[in-house]
Structures are given as C-alpha cells and as structure tokens.
Amino acid sequence: MDKILVIITGMAIVTFIPRMVPLVAISKLDLPEYIKQWLRYIPAAILASLLVLSFMEYSEGSFNFEIEMLMASIPTLFVAIRTKSLVKSVLTGIIFMALITILT
Amino acid sequence: MTMTLKDKKSEIVKGAKRASPIILGYVFVGMAFGIVSRSSGISVLDTSLMSLLVYAGASQFVAVGLIEKGIGVLSIIFTTFLVNSRHLLMSASLSPYFKRLKSWKSAMLAFGVTDETFVLNSTELSKKENKNFYFILGLHGAAYTSWVLSTVAGALLGNYIVNPNELGLNFALPAMFIALLIIQITNRIDLIVCLVAASISVILLPFISDELILILSTIFAASLGVVLKNG
C-alpha cells in the first residue's frame, strides 16, 4: 500500500475512536448528577474558547487580532441578541464581513 | 415509538436545513483545504479521500503540512490523534442524549461529530431532548457532504474559483459560534463559565496548541460551573 493511503487510513482510525467510544459506551451508563452537570457545561465552554481562537492568534511574541472579524461581530452579536436566530445572525455576519472585505 | 418513512424523511430534511450555517462555513474551509493539499503535492484523489475518511478539518491541514515536510507515518498519525482527542469531550457531553439509541446508530452519528456539529447539536438537544436519530443524521449528513464536495471542488478547481474570502464566508463559522453562545447562555453560571473559558484560552494562547487550549480551558471552566452550581 502506498504511504499516503497508510497515513489516511491511520488518521481515519485514530479520529473515529475518540468520537465513537464516549457516544457508544458512556451513553449506556447511569452517570451521577454532578458528572451530568459537568457534561452540560462543556458546550458553552468550548464555544467561548473556539471564539477566542477564531479572533486571536499569538505569533512572534505578540497577540494578533482578526480586526475585520471583530468588526463584523458587532452587528452579528446585535442580531443574535435581538432575534436568537442562528440563520439571521450568520447571514448578517457574512454580509457585513463581505462588505468590510470589499471596502477595506 | 414508531416512525413512518415519511416522518423519518422529514426529520432528515429538518436536520439538513438546520446545518445550513455549517455548510456555508465548510464550503469556505473545505475549498481552502483542497487548494492547500494540492499545493503540497497531494493528488486530487488522496485529498478527497482524506476528507471522505478522516473528516476533521484542523487535523487535515496539519497532516498535509507534515506530509509535505516528509515527516514519518507514525508521527503524522499520532499528531492527528492528539489534535482530534478533543472530540472525546464533545462526544462525552452528547452521550446523555444518546441513551436510548442502539450502539450502531450512535457509532454512525459519532463519525459526524466535529467542533461545529457538536456546538449546534448540543444547543438543539438541550432545547428539546427528543430530537431523534434522523434529525441528527440529516444534520451530520449535510455537513459531511458539504465538507467532502467542497474539498473536491477546491482540489480540482484550485485557483480558478473566486476567493471565498471576498464573499464573507470565512466569517460563517465564527458568526455561528457567536449566535450559539448567545442562545446557550441562559443564566449567570453559564456566563461565568464562558468568561472563564475565554480568559484561560487567552492566557494559554502563547504557550500551547489550539487543541490543547480547547481541552484544558473547557475542563477547567466546566468544573468551575459544577462547583458554582452546587456551592
């Protein structure tokens, strides 16, 4: 087998296992309440962390910000708070981002 | 509970429609991956195969970079494992909703767990617990299909297509994260958990990889949430 096919097959296996094991195994367990609470806080924490990673990076000794994305976040945040609608927020974000990219 | 074929179909369609923000984002990232992979000297077929079988964006970009540098097979596979081990937390967090599902169905849906489908699903599932297998299947299927097709498009067309940056699509996923965050925060502890996770992420940014930041900040902030809730 070609080297790259070995790599892809290996990657597929080690990627699938951490996705599959908790969903198949943990879902069968009766978890104590505090573990369930802990699992429920994970999405909010991951979201906040993903946002930081989307807007910031660190290289060569300094923090760099995605200024255009930060600008587009303001109308997106406004629409998200007002409508609580995913689609409206994302469309607002994309339109403003396109405008900012074209205009700057 | 028995479902007719029509019910199943309508749930799949509902899930697929709900995936639309993810699809917009994946079109952008998937095409970028196709282009980057081709320029690293990987064939169209292998590039497409990687998206088809691995389906994990960040790790695919990393792997392509390592392949180009001529790094060994085992190192690349191990790095992939490290980058994707964060999915353990996500699948664990979703697992209570999968209690009544047959193992093979859970395994099938598990293949579709990504950062984006996870945050979307967990918002959907916490609203209404009885979202069923077919809804998630539609959501995961649509996101996965868009990832694979846009990889193929990027790999084939490469530089002929318009720069998706100019369409604002690079902001589709961050915009979705913002909206989901707003929907998820329903009380003071939620807000504290978010602020703490964000602060830790900023503090750790100069020192460790993005994937490790996600894992450590999440473990810490979620634990703090439990302490605050019971304290």
Boltz contact constraints between the chains, C-beta under 6 A:
constraints:
  - contact:
      token1: [A, 4]
      token2: [B, 46]
      max_distance: 6.0
  - contact:
      token1: [A, 6]
      token2: [B, 73]
      max_distance: 6.0
  - contact:
      token1: [A, 7]
      token2: [B, 73]
      max_distance: 6.0
  - contact:
      token1: [A, 7]
      token2: [B, 76]
      max_distance: 6.0
  - contact:
      token1: [A, 8]
      token2: [B, 49]
      max_distance: 6.0
  - contact:
      token1: [A, 8]
      token2: [B, 50]
      max_distance: 6.0
  - contact:
      token1: [A, 8]
      token2: [B, 53]
      max_distance: 6.0
  - contact:
      token1: [A, 10]
      token2: [B, 77]
      max_distance: 6.0
  - contact:
      token1: [A, 11]
      token2: [B, 54]
      max_distance: 6.0
  - contact:
      token1: [A, 11]
      token2: [B, 77]
      max_distance: 6.0
  - contact:
      token1: [A, 11]
      token2: [B, 80]
      max_distance: 6.0
  - contact:
      token1: [A, 12]
      token2: [B, 53]
      max_distance: 6.0
  - contact:
      token1: [A, 12]
      token2: [B, 54]
      max_distance: 6.0
  - contact:
      token1: [A, 14]
      token2: [B, 77]
      max_distance: 6.0
  - contact:
      token1: [A, 14]
      token2: [B, 80]
      max_distance: 6.0
  - contact:
      token1: [A, 14]
      token2: [B, 81]
      max_distance: 6.0
  - contact:
      token1: [A, 15]
      token2: [B, 54]
      max_distance: 6.0
  - contact:
      token1: [A, 15]
      token2: [B, 56]
      max_distance: 6.0
  - contact:
      token1: [A, 15]
      token2: [B, 84]
      max_distance: 6.0
  - contact:
      token1: [A, 18]
      token2: [B, 85]
      max_distance: 6.0
  - contact:
      token1: [A, 18]
      token2: [B, 87]
      max_distance: 6.0
  - contact:
      token1: [A, 18]
      token2: [B, 88]
      max_distance: 6.0
  - contact:
      token1: [A, 19]
      token2: [B, 87]
      max_distance: 6.0
  - contact:
      token1: [A, 19]
      token2: [B, 91]
      max_distance: 6.0
  - contact:
      token1: [A, 19]
      token2: [B, 110]
      max_distance: 6.0
  - contact:
      token1: [A, 19]
      token2: [B, 113]
      max_distance: 6.0
  - contact:
      token1: [A, 20]
      token2: [B, 107]
      max_distance: 6.0
  - contact:
      token1: [A, 20]
      token2: [B, 110]
      max_distance: 6.0
  - contact:
      token1: [A, 22]
      token2: [B, 88]
      max_distance: 6.0
  - contact:
      token1: [A, 22]
      token2: [B, 91]
      max_distance: 6.0
  - contact:
      token1: [A, 22]
      token2: [B, 92]
      max_distance: 6.0
  - contact:
      token1: [A, 22]
      token2: [B, 95]
      max_distance: 6.0
  - contact:
      token1: [A, 23]
      token2: [B, 91]
      max_distance: 6.0
  - contact:
      token1: [A, 23]
      token2: [B, 95]
      max_distance: 6.0
  - contact:
      token1: [A, 23]
      token2: [B, 98]
      max_distance: 6.0
  - contact:
      token1: [A, 23]
      token2: [B, 106]
      max_distance: 6.0
  - contact:
      token1: [A, 23]
      token2: [B, 110]
      max_distance: 6.0
  - contact:
      token1: [A, 24]
      token2: [B, 103]
      max_distance: 6.0
  - contact:
      token1: [A, 24]
      token2: [B, 106]
      max_distance: 6.0
  - contact:
      token1: [A, 24]
      token2: [B, 107]
      max_distance: 6.0
  - contact:
      token1: [A, 26]
      token2: [B, 92]
      max_distance: 6.0
  - contact:
      token1: [A, 26]
      token2: [B, 95]
      max_distance: 6.0
  - contact:
      token1: [A, 27]
      token2: [B, 95]
      max_distance: 6.0
  - contact:
      token1: [A, 27]
      token2: [B, 98]
      max_distance: 6.0
  - contact:
      token1: [A, 27]
      token2: [B, 99]
      max_distance: 6.0
  - contact:
      token1: [A, 34]
      token2: [B, 226]
      max_distance: 6.0
  - contact:
      token1: [A, 37]
      token2: [B, 226]
      max_distance: 6.0
  - contact:
      token1: [A, 37]
      token2: [B, 229]
      max_distance: 6.0
  - contact:
      token1: [A, 38]
      token2: [B, 222]
      max_distance: 6.0
  - contact:
      token1: [A, 38]
      token2: [B, 226]
      max_distance: 6.0
  - contact:
      token1: [A, 39]
      token2: [B, 93]
      max_distance: 6.0
  - contact:
      token1: [A, 41]
      token2: [B, 193]
      max_distance: 6.0
  - contact:
      token1: [A, 41]
      token2: [B, 222]
      max_distance: 6.0
  - contact:
      token1: [A, 41]
      token2: [B, 225]
      max_distance: 6.0
  - contact:
      token1: [A, 42]
      token2: [B, 89]
      max_distance: 6.0
  - contact:
      token1: [A, 42]
      token2: [B, 93]
      max_distance: 6.0
  - contact:
      token1: [A, 42]
      token2: [B, 218]
      max_distance: 6.0
  - contact:
      token1: [A, 42]
      token2: [B, 222]
      max_distance: 6.0
  - contact:
      token1: [A, 43]
      token2: [B, 119]
      max_distance: 6.0
  - contact:
      token1: [A, 43]
      token2: [B, 122]
      max_distance: 6.0
  - contact:
      token1: [A, 44]
      token2: [B, 184]
      max_distance: 6.0
  - contact:
      token1: [A, 44]
      token2: [B, 190]
      max_distance: 6.0
  - contact:
      token1: [A, 44]
      token2: [B, 193]
      max_distance: 6.0
  - contact:
      token1: [A, 44]
      token2: [B, 194]
      max_distance: 6.0
  - contact:
      token1: [A, 45]
      token2: [B, 193]
      max_distance: 6.0
  - contact:
      token1: [A, 45]
      token2: [B, 197]
      max_distance: 6.0
  - contact:
      token1: [A, 45]
      token2: [B, 218]
      max_distance: 6.0
  - contact:
      token1: [A, 45]
      token2: [B, 221]
      max_distance: 6.0
  - contact:
      token1: [A, 45]
      token2: [B, 222]
      max_distance: 6.0
  - contact:
      token1: [A, 46]
      token2: [B, 218]
      max_distance: 6.0
  - contact:
      token1: [A, 47]
      token2: [B, 119]
      max_distance: 6.0
  - contact:
      token1: [A, 47]
      token2: [B, 177]
      max_distance: 6.0
  - contact:
      token1: [A, 47]
      token2: [B, 180]
      max_distance: 6.0
  - contact:
      token1: [A, 47]
      token2: [B, 181]
      max_distance: 6.0
  - contact:
      token1: [A, 48]
      token2: [B, 194]
      max_distance: 6.0
  - contact:
      token1: [A, 48]
      token2: [B, 197]
      max_distance: 6.0
  - contact:
      token1: [A, 48]
      token2: [B, 198]
      max_distance: 6.0
  - contact:
      token1: [A, 49]
      token2: [B, 197]
      max_distance: 6.0
  - contact:
      token1: [A, 49]
      token2: [B, 201]
      max_distance: 6.0
  - contact:
      token1: [A, 49]
      token2: [B, 214]
      max_distance: 6.0
  - contact:
      token1: [A, 49]
      token2: [B, 217]
      max_distance: 6.0
  - contact:
      token1: [A, 50]
      token2: [B, 177]
      max_distance: 6.0
  - contact:
      token1: [A, 51]
      token2: [B, 177]
      max_distance: 6.0
  - contact:
      token1: [A, 52]
      token2: [B, 198]
      max_distance: 6.0
  - contact:
      token1: [A, 52]
      token2: [B, 201]
      max_distance: 6.0
  - contact:
      token1: [A, 52]
      token2: [B, 202]
      max_distance: 6.0
  - contact:
      token1: [A, 53]
      token2: [B, 210]
      max_distance: 6.0
  - contact:
      token1: [A, 54]
      token2: [B, 174]
      max_distance: 6.0
  - contact:
      token1: [A, 58]
      token2: [B, 205]
      max_distance: 6.0
  - contact:
      token1: [A, 58]
      token2: [B, 206]
      max_distance: 6.0
  - contact:
      token1: [A, 69]
      token2: [B, 171]
      max_distance: 6.0
  - contact:
      token1: [A, 69]
      token2: [B, 174]
      max_distance: 6.0
  - contact:
      token1: [A, 72]
      token2: [B, 171]
      max_distance: 6.0
  - contact:
      token1: [A, 76]
      token2: [B, 175]
      max_distance: 6.0
  - contact:
      token1: [A, 76]
      token2: [B, 178]
      max_distance: 6.0
  - contact:
      token1: [A, 77]
      token2: [B, 178]
      max_distance: 6.0
  - contact:
      token1: [A, 80]
      token2: [B, 178]
      max_distance: 6.0
  - contact:
      token1: [A, 80]
      token2: [B, 179]
      max_distance: 6.0
  - contact:
      token1: [A, 80]
      token2: [B, 182]
      max_distance: 6.0
  - contact:
      token1: [A, 81]
      token2: [B, 182]
      max_distance: 6.0
  - contact:
      token1: [A, 84]
      token2: [B, 183]
      max_distance: 6.0
  - contact:
      token1: [A, 86]
      token2: [B, 21]
      max_distance: 6.0
  - contact:
      token1: [A, 86]
      token2: [B, 179]
      max_distance: 6.0
  - contact:
      token1: [A, 89]
      token2: [B, 175]
      max_distance: 6.0
  - contact:
      token1: [A, 89]
      token2: [B, 179]
      max_distance: 6.0
  - contact:
      token1: [A, 90]
      token2: [B, 21]
      max_distance: 6.0
  - contact:
      token1: [A, 90]
      token2: [B, 172]
      max_distance: 6.0
  - contact:
      token1: [A, 90]
      token2: [B, 175]
      max_distance: 6.0
  - contact:
      token1: [A, 90]
      token2: [B, 176]
      max_distance: 6.0
  - contact:
      token1: [A, 93]
      token2: [B, 171]
      max_distance: 6.0
  - contact:
      token1: [A, 93]
      token2: [B, 175]
      max_distance: 6.0
  - contact:
      token1: [A, 94]
      token2: [B, 168]
      max_distance: 6.0
  - contact:
      token1: [A, 94]
      token2: [B, 171]
      max_distance: 6.0
  - contact:
      token1: [A, 94]
      token2: [B, 172]
      max_distance: 6.0
  - contact:
      token1: [A, 97]
      token2: [B, 168]
      max_distance: 6.0
  - contact:
      token1: [A, 97]
      token2: [B, 171]
      max_distance: 6.0
  - contact:
      token1: [A, 98]
      token2: [B, 167]
      max_distance: 6.0
  - contact:
      token1: [A, 98]
      token2: [B, 168]
      max_distance: 6.0
  - contact:
      token1: [A, 101]
      token2: [B, 166]
      max_distance: 6.0
